[in-house]
Amino acid sequence: MIKLPFFNRKRRIELQPSTLQLENIPDHVAIIMDGNGRWAKKRGLPRIAGHKEGMTTVRRIVKAANRIDVKVLTLYAFSKENWKRPQTEVDFLMKLPKEFLTTYLPELIEENVKVQTIGDLEGLPSFTREAVKEAMEKTKHNDGLILNFALNYGGRYELVHAVKNMMQDIHDNKLQMTDIDETCISRYLYTEKMADPDLIIRTSGEHRLSNFLLWQSAYAELWFTEVLWPDFDELLFEQAVSDFQNRKRRYGGI
């Protein structure tokens, strides 16, 4: 087993929900957790050290989101494109869900967090699927924050998957062409039972969606930061939410 150093960083500030407009918290926040590899490289460490440290950031942000009553937190954990990375890194990433959930599942249960996933789970190793399914089973009756992991997920893949299922239902006379509208399409997506994200956060200085929630992000507010994911903290999360609250969402109107 590879033992990686654990970096304790003194938190700069405790999250203070009172500084936010508590009546205007985004229901659904989605995060593109980017920069783990660069974080490790800057410290002369293997890329997997960054992924390991990024796991502790997930814990912090889940607690912060739950504290201010965010309803859904979707985390882009592993994309369809991530399979192109070196095999050693992919193998490590496949082990992270089990490690995270084994370590923090009791805490998630205590905090009334419900674990869900979106993506092509059948394309993941069996040990990854089993860990995720166990967490979903043990938290299925929780009714607090939904912690939604996007695993083996791609926005275009999701749309193709949805179209194929719609075509099959048309073929089976379960759906008529005249039934197809935006609401109908949304029902065929992985996120069928979730509201679209209100706020999408991306760390590490990149300014793109990278095939993440393409349909669902149509009217999401986007928030970018140069900070690498392992250094993202409660203060920055609060800042993103505060910036969201100060924007005007017109949805095409005036």
Helices and strands as residue ranges (DSSP letters): G 17-19, G 22-24, E 28-32, H 36-42, H 47-67, E 72-79, G 80-84, H 87-110, E 114-118, G 121-123, H 126-139, E 146-153, H 155-171, G 177-179, H 182-187, E 199-202, E 221-224, G 229-231, H 234-245
